[in-house]
């Protein structure tokens, strides 16, 4: 069987003098601009409890929360021994390495601080932000695919892809699985649900449940991190970190429907 071979693409999309724009960064920038545009539209036309200035301010805070939390999370969750040997490794962002779960923690901290500052309920803030996130996640996975990284496990399915840095065998295009589940499908689920009358916190809980569930499933097709492998030869770090998300999401949804602070 003939498999598609992913061409080796330069990770730098564009260079202007000393300034270089990487594909991965460009994808996240597109995601951020989309989130700002959609949030701006909703604040202006759909949700008068938010001002357009608040939207831009909050999303910029969240962007930095993702970057800082994602880097710290990657170092602590996936490369802690290296960090212990050389704490400066934390700042070597040019070597790559971001963790979604760390980025999520960074955003949660940012939203908590921002909500206190603006005197808004935390879950009002998180319910507004959660439906904007999947598009950015999906674009990030497209960036991973372009870079030929975070590939899947070896497979013989007809849609397997040979990645230039992963040897001659075809692998699951796990980046595309994540794009469709964590990006497209999660975006549809959250943005349809938010149109309905629901209690405060339910959108946030639903985000945690479905992202955690989708990520847990995809990890069965994704190549485990080389430095960690599988714990007990069964479960990956990504799956371990996703389990608290799923449980926390169910708890948030349960409590939110019990309190019945409804919004429309």
Secondary structure, DSSP 8 states (H G I E B T S, - for coil): ---EE-----SEEEEETTEEEEHHHHHHHHHHHHHHHHHHHHHHHT-TTS-HHHHHHHHHHHHHHHHHHHHHHHHHHH-HHHHHH-GGGGG-GGG----HHHHHHHHHHHHHHHHHHHT--HHHHHHHHHHHHHHHHHHHHHHHHHHT-S-B-B--STT-EE-TTS-SS-B--HHHHHIIIIIIIHHHHHHHHTTS-EETTHHHHHHHHHHHHHHHHHTTTB---TTT--BTTTB-HHHHHHHHHHHHHHHHHHHHHHHT-EE-
